[in-house]
Structure formats: structure tokens, C-alpha cells
Amino acid sequence: MPRSPRSPLLLAGLLATAGAAHFAAPRQFDVIVPRALPGKARTWTYASGAVELALAAGLALPRTRRTAALASAAFFVGVFPANVKMAVDWRHRPAPQKAAALGRLPLQVPLVLWARGIAKSMEDQA
């Protein structure tokens, strides 16, 4: 990912949008929470949405950007099991939905690399 000055703000916008969606339409996220997690799926949905909003805020502020970028990379790795669950659960759905679920899996790699690149650019500026 190119190191544009806008890059952290673009990732912050993506995370803020996703985080808000967890509160606006939680049911679509509840169904991809892995069953192995303790407690209610809705609790995990709201918690992950809150984390995404916090990460977005951290990325938006230069003072917290490096830490938030590293935490974002870890978050993208941490939510990967939900994407796997979605791909497995949607394997018998119509082709467009199945493709969307499968497409989310490799998308995690560039997201992790994007967040790491932001952290690295902050290290380089220090």
C-alpha cells in the first residue's frame, strides 16, 4: 500500500464505517461470530464494533496513530475466524453471496499489510 498522507485517514474511515455498521445492523454480524466464543453473539458484535470505532479514532490522531495501526493489524488477524465461519456457513448460498464470503478471506492480508505500513511510516517519521 502506498504511503500516502491520507492512508491512515482512509483506514480510519473504513474502520469507522465498519464499526458503525455493527451497531446499525448487528444481526448480520451476530451470525458470523464463532460459536466457540463464550457469551452472546450480540455482545461480541457490539464489542468488535466498539473496537473498530476506537481504532478509527486512534488512527485519525497522529499522536496515537502508530499504536492504533499496530492494534488494527492485530484486530484484522483476530477477526479472521469470523470470516472463515462466514465462508463455511455461506458455501451453499447463491454464487454472488458465496463469492463475497470467500472474497473476504484474502482481503484480510492487504488490511494487515496496510495497517503495518502505517505503523512503519510513523516509525520512519520519528
C-alpha positions as CSV (number, residue, x, y, z in Angstrom):
1,M,0.0,0.0,0.0
2,P,1.5,3.4,-0.9
3,R,2.4,5.6,2.0
4,S,0.1,8.5,1.2
5,P,-0.6,11.0,4.0
6,R,-4.3,10.2,3.5
7,S,-3.7,6.5,4.1
8,P,-4.3,6.5,7.9
9,L,-7.4,8.5,7.4
10,L,-8.7,6.2,4.8
11,L,-8.2,3.2,7.0
12,A,-9.8,5.1,9.9
13,G,-12.8,5.8,7.7
14,L,-13.1,2.1,6.7
15,L,-12.9,1.0,10.4
16,A,-15.4,3.7,11.5
17,T,-17.8,2.7,8.8
18,A,-17.5,-1.0,9.8
19,G,-17.7,-0.2,13.5
20,A,-20.9,1.9,13.0
21,A,-22.4,-0.9,10.9
22,H,-22.0,-3.3,13.9
23,F,-24.4,-1.1,15.8
24,A,-26.7,-0.1,12.9
25,A,-27.3,-3.7,11.6
26,P,-25.9,-6.1,14.3
27,R,-27.8,-9.2,13.2
28,Q,-25.6,-9.6,10.1
29,F,-22.5,-9.7,12.3
30,D,-24.1,-11.9,15.0
31,V,-24.4,-14.8,12.6
32,I,-20.6,-14.8,11.9
33,V,-19.5,-14.8,15.5
34,P,-17.8,-18.2,16.0
35,R,-19.9,-20.4,18.3
36,A,-16.8,-21.4,20.3
37,L,-16.7,-17.9,21.8
38,P,-18.3,-17.6,25.2
39,G,-21.3,-15.4,25.8
40,K,-23.8,-14.0,23.4
41,A,-23.0,-13.2,19.8
42,R,-24.5,-9.7,20.1
43,T,-22.1,-8.9,22.9
44,W,-19.2,-9.8,20.6
45,T,-20.8,-7.9,17.7
46,Y,-21.0,-4.7,19.8
47,A,-17.6,-5.2,21.3
48,S,-15.9,-5.6,17.9
49,G,-17.8,-2.6,16.6
50,A,-16.6,-0.5,19.6
51,V,-13.0,-1.7,19.0
52,E,-13.3,-0.7,15.3
53,L,-14.5,2.8,16.3
54,A,-11.7,3.1,18.9
55,L,-9.1,2.0,16.3
56,A,-10.5,4.5,13.8
57,A,-10.2,7.3,16.4
58,G,-6.6,6.2,17.2
59,L,-5.6,6.2,13.5
60,A,-7.1,9.7,13.0
61,L,-4.8,11.2,15.6
62,P,-1.1,11.4,14.8
63,R,-0.2,11.0,18.4
64,T,-1.8,7.6,18.7
65,R,-1.5,6.5,15.1
66,R,1.4,4.1,15.3
67,T,-0.2,2.2,18.3
68,A,-3.6,2.2,16.7
69,A,-2.1,0.9,13.4
70,L,-0.4,-2.0,15.2
71,A,-3.6,-2.7,17.1
72,S,-5.5,-2.6,13.8
73,A,-3.2,-5.2,12.2
74,A,-3.7,-7.4,15.2
75,F,-7.5,-6.9,15.1
76,F,-7.6,-7.9,11.4
77,V,-5.9,-11.1,12.3
78,G,-8.2,-11.6,15.3
79,V,-11.4,-11.3,13.3
80,F,-10.2,-13.8,10.6
81,P,-12.1,-16.7,12.3
82,A,-15.4,-14.9,11.8
83,N,-14.6,-14.5,8.1
84,V,-13.8,-18.3,7.9
85,K,-17.1,-19.1,9.7
86,M,-18.9,-16.9,7.2
87,A,-17.3,-18.6,4.2
88,V,-18.2,-22.0,5.6
89,D,-21.7,-21.1,6.5
90,W,-22.3,-19.5,3.1
91,R,-20.9,-22.3,1.0
92,H,-24.4,-23.3,-0.2
93,R,-25.7,-19.8,-0.9
94,P,-26.1,-18.4,-4.4
95,A,-22.8,-17.7,-6.2
96,P,-22.6,-14.0,-5.6
97,Q,-23.0,-14.4,-1.8
98,K,-20.6,-17.3,-1.7
99,A,-18.1,-15.3,-3.7
100,A,-18.5,-12.3,-1.3
101,A,-17.9,-14.6,1.7
102,L,-14.9,-16.2,0.1
103,G,-13.5,-12.9,-1.1
104,R,-13.3,-11.6,2.5
105,L,-10.7,-14.3,3.3
106,P,-7.8,-13.0,1.2
107,L,-8.9,-9.4,1.9
108,Q,-7.5,-9.7,5.5
109,V,-3.9,-9.8,4.1
110,P,-3.9,-6.4,2.5
111,L,-5.7,-4.9,5.5
112,V,-3.0,-6.2,7.8
113,L,-0.2,-5.0,5.5
114,W,-1.9,-1.6,5.2
115,A,-2.1,-1.2,9.0
116,R,1.5,-2.3,9.3
117,G,2.6,0.1,6.6
118,I,1.0,3.0,8.5
119,A,2.8,1.9,11.7
120,K,6.1,1.7,9.8
121,S,5.6,5.1,8.2
122,M,5.1,6.5,11.7
123,E,8.3,4.8,12.9
124,D,10.2,6.3,9.9
125,Q,8.9,9.8,10.8
126,A,10.1,9.5,14.4
